[in-house]
Amino acid sequence: MPPDDISAASPISPETIRSTLYSAVLSDVLDQLGLFKQAMRPFIRPLDEASVLFGRARTGLYMPVYHVAEGENPYDLEIALIDDLKPGDVAVIACGGPTDRIAPWGELLSTASACRGAAGCVTDGLVRDVRKIRDMRFPVFHGGIGPLDSRGRAKMMEMDVPIECGGVLVCPGDCIFGDVDGVVVIPAAREREVIRGALEKVVSETNTRQELLEGRLLREVYERHGVL
């Protein structure tokens, strides 16, 4: 249930957001505010459908490559990003997906990120080491599953820059929410009104559900609460 006090002055914890909200209600509120392109494309799926992800974006941009130069560490920038993650951060990795060759994420990056206190990862590229990541219960949302290493196929070229992931523009510091229905991106400048609007809508949906269970007609209930 949402908290009783959702006034503008009342802080809302990440735990409350994860336990109370869901991607569909956030998407509805974003639509109401005229932000119609904030839900990632439906090929982005959770490794574990029970996962709920919420945190702030730290971005990485991958591009295809076709060789590794002698003496080069092709993982240098992705290591820098992972080692700099803070508690509550979400690594958002853009690979131009869907893709069948760029696999930026696996169990070791998940382990390193979890140890930094990160909230999870979202990528439109491939992930691997799926069973180990699931055993960790670290939230990862992916654009496909495959065994490929990124070495010689792709490399992170930039970090903490605006990217497009799953068809949505993501800027560093934006709020990322993911669950079994998908991933939505909340622009940092609009996060308070979006989250509070979603909490208010959850109350209306709860009242609607209860009245429907009591046998009232859908039209009658919709006219009273205005949610569907």
C-alpha positions as CSV (number, residue, x, y, z in Angstrom):
1,M,0.0,0.0,0.0
2,P,1.2,3.5,-0.7
3,P,2.2,5.7,2.3
4,D,-0.5,7.8,3.9
5,D,1.4,11.0,3.5
6,I,2.5,11.8,-0.1
7,S,2.7,15.5,0.3
8,A,5.4,17.4,-1.6
9,A,7.4,17.8,1.6
10,S,7.4,14.1,2.5
11,P,10.5,12.2,1.3
12,I,9.8,8.9,-0.5
13,S,12.4,6.2,0.0
14,P,13.6,3.9,-2.8
15,E,12.2,1.0,-0.8
16,T,8.7,2.5,-0.9
17,I,9.0,3.1,-4.6
18,R,10.1,-0.5,-5.3
19,S,7.4,-2.0,-3.1
20,T,4.5,0.3,-4.1
21,L,5.0,1.3,-7.7
22,Y,5.1,-0.6,-11.0
23,S,6.2,0.3,-14.5
24,A,2.6,0.5,-15.9
25,V,1.5,3.2,-13.4
26,L,4.7,5.2,-13.9
27,S,4.2,5.0,-17.7
28,D,0.6,6.2,-17.3
29,V,1.7,9.3,-15.3
30,L,4.5,10.0,-17.8
31,D,1.9,9.9,-20.6
32,Q,-0.3,12.3,-18.6
33,L,2.6,14.8,-18.4
34,G,3.2,14.6,-22.2
35,L,6.3,12.3,-21.9
36,F,5.2,9.6,-24.3
37,K,8.6,8.0,-25.2
38,Q,9.9,6.9,-21.8
39,A,9.2,3.1,-21.9
40,M,11.9,1.0,-23.4
41,R,11.0,-1.3,-26.3
42,P,9.5,-4.6,-25.2
43,F,12.5,-6.7,-26.1
44,I,14.1,-5.5,-22.9
45,R,13.3,-8.2,-20.4
46,P,14.3,-9.0,-16.8
47,L,16.5,-12.1,-16.2
48,D,14.3,-12.8,-13.2
49,E,10.7,-11.8,-13.6
50,A,10.4,-11.2,-9.9
51,S,13.0,-8.5,-10.0
52,V,12.1,-4.9,-9.3
53,L,14.7,-2.3,-10.2
54,F,14.9,1.3,-9.2
55,G,17.8,3.7,-9.1
56,R,19.8,6.4,-10.9
57,A,21.3,5.9,-14.3
58,R,25.0,5.7,-14.9
59,T,25.4,5.4,-18.6
60,G,27.9,3.6,-20.9
61,L,27.9,3.7,-24.7
62,Y,29.2,0.7,-26.6
63,M,30.1,0.6,-30.3
64,P,31.1,-2.3,-32.6
65,V,34.8,-3.0,-33.1
66,Y,36.5,-5.6,-35.2
67,H,39.9,-6.0,-33.7
68,V,41.9,-5.4,-30.4
69,A,45.1,-3.4,-30.8
70,E,48.3,-4.8,-29.4
71,G,48.7,-3.8,-25.8
72,E,45.2,-2.4,-25.6
73,N,42.8,-3.2,-22.6
74,P,39.4,-3.2,-24.4
75,Y,37.7,-3.3,-21.0
76,D,39.3,-0.2,-19.6
77,L,36.3,2.2,-19.7
78,E,33.7,-0.4,-18.5
79,I,36.0,-1.1,-15.6
80,A,36.1,2.6,-14.8
81,L,32.3,2.8,-14.8
82,I,31.8,-0.2,-12.7
83,D,34.4,0.8,-10.1
84,D,32.8,4.2,-9.8
85,L,29.2,3.0,-9.2
86,K,27.6,4.3,-6.0
87,P,24.8,2.8,-3.9
88,G,21.6,3.0,-5.8
89,D,23.2,3.5,-9.2
90,V,21.9,1.6,-12.2
91,A,24.4,0.8,-15.0
92,V,22.6,1.6,-18.3
93,I,24.5,0.2,-21.2
94,A,23.6,1.2,-24.8
95,C,24.6,-1.2,-27.5
96,G,22.2,-0.2,-30.3
97,G,20.1,-3.3,-29.7
98,P,18.6,-5.5,-30.5
99,T,21.9,-7.0,-31.4
100,D,23.4,-10.5,-31.9
101,R,27.0,-9.7,-31.3
102,I,27.4,-7.1,-28.5
103,A,27.3,-8.7,-25.0
104,P,28.6,-6.2,-22.4
105,W,27.3,-7.8,-19.2
106,G,27.9,-11.0,-17.2
107,E,28.3,-12.4,-13.8
108,L,31.6,-10.7,-12.9
109,L,30.3,-7.3,-13.7
110,S,27.2,-8.1,-11.7
111,T,29.3,-9.2,-8.7
112,A,31.5,-6.0,-8.9
113,S,28.4,-3.8,-9.2
114,A,26.6,-5.5,-6.3
115,C,29.6,-5.0,-4.1
116,R,29.5,-1.3,-4.9
117,G,25.9,-1.2,-3.8
118,A,24.5,-0.7,-7.3
119,A,20.8,-1.3,-7.8
120,G,21.1,-3.2,-11.1
121,C,21.8,-3.1,-14.8
122,V,19.8,-2.3,-17.9
123,T,21.2,-3.0,-21.4
124,D,19.8,-3.4,-24.9
125,G,22.7,-5.7,-25.6
126,L,23.2,-9.3,-24.7
127,V,24.0,-10.8,-21.3
128,R,25.6,-14.1,-20.3
129,D,26.3,-16.2,-17.2
130,V,22.6,-16.1,-16.7
131,R,22.3,-18.8,-14.0
132,K,24.9,-17.2,-11.8
133,I,23.3,-13.8,-12.1
134,R,19.9,-15.2,-11.2
135,D,21.5,-17.0,-8.2
136,M,22.8,-13.6,-7.1
137,R,19.3,-12.0,-7.4
138,F,21.0,-8.9,-8.9
139,P,18.4,-7.1,-11.1
140,V,19.5,-7.2,-14.7
141,F,17.3,-6.2,-17.7
142,H,18.6,-7.3,-21.0
143,G,18.1,-7.3,-24.8
144,G,18.9,-10.9,-25.3
145,I,21.0,-13.8,-24.0
146,G,24.2,-15.2,-25.5
147,P,27.6,-16.6,-24.6
148,L,29.8,-14.0,-26.5
149,D,32.6,-12.0,-25.0
150,S,32.6,-8.3,-26.0
151,R,36.4,-8.5,-26.7
152,G,37.0,-7.9,-30.4
153,R,33.3,-7.3,-31.0
154,A,32.5,-4.1,-29.1
155,K,33.9,-1.6,-26.7
156,M,32.6,1.0,-24.3
157,M,33.5,4.3,-26.0
158,E,32.0,6.8,-23.5
159,M,30.6,6.9,-20.0
160,D,28.2,9.2,-18.2
161,V,26.9,10.8,-21.4
162,P,23.4,10.9,-22.8
163,I,22.6,7.6,-24.6
164,E,19.7,5.8,-26.3
165,C,18.9,2.4,-24.7
166,G,16.0,0.4,-25.8
167,G,14.7,3.3,-27.8
168,V,14.7,5.8,-25.0
169,L,17.0,8.7,-24.3
170,V,18.7,8.2,-21.0
171,C,20.8,10.9,-19.3
172,P,23.0,10.3,-16.3
173,G,21.0,10.8,-13.1
174,D,17.6,9.9,-14.6
175,C,15.5,7.5,-12.6
176,I,15.2,4.0,-13.9
177,F,12.4,1.7,-12.9
178,G,12.0,-1.9,-14.1
179,D,9.7,-4.8,-13.4
180,V,8.1,-7.7,-15.3
181,D,6.2,-5.3,-17.5
182,G,9.3,-3.4,-18.7
183,V,11.6,-0.5,-18.0
184,V,10.6,3.2,-17.8
185,V,13.0,6.1,-17.7
186,I,12.0,9.1,-15.5
187,P,13.8,12.3,-16.4
188,A,15.6,13.7,-13.4
189,A,13.9,17.1,-13.7
190,R,10.4,15.5,-13.5
191,E,11.0,12.7,-11.0
192,R,9.2,14.2,-8.0
193,E,6.0,15.0,-9.8
194,V,6.1,11.6,-11.7
195,I,6.6,9.5,-8.5
196,R,4.1,11.4,-6.4
197,G,1.6,11.3,-9.3
198,A,2.1,7.5,-9.5
199,L,1.6,7.0,-5.8
200,E,-1.7,9.0,-6.0
201,K,-2.8,6.8,-9.0
202,V,-2.0,3.6,-7.1
203,V,-4.5,4.8,-4.4
204,S,-7.2,5.4,-7.1
205,E,-6.4,2.0,-8.7
206,T,-6.7,0.3,-5.3
207,N,-10.1,2.0,-4.7
208,T,-11.2,1.0,-8.2
209,R,-10.2,-2.6,-7.7
210,Q,-12.0,-2.8,-4.4
211,E,-15.3,-1.4,-5.8
212,L,-15.1,-3.8,-8.8
213,L,-14.6,-6.7,-6.3
214,E,-17.7,-5.5,-4.5
215,G,-19.7,-5.9,-7.8
216,R,-20.0,-2.4,-9.0
217,L,-20.0,-1.8,-12.8
218,L,-16.8,-0.8,-14.5
219,R,-18.4,2.3,-16.1
220,E,-19.7,3.5,-12.7
221,V,-16.3,3.0,-11.0
222,Y,-14.4,4.6,-13.9
223,E,-16.6,7.7,-13.7
224,R,-15.9,8.0,-10.0
225,H,-12.1,7.4,-10.0
226,G,-11.1,8.0,-13.7
227,V,-8.5,5.1,-13.9
228,L,-8.5,2.0,-15.9
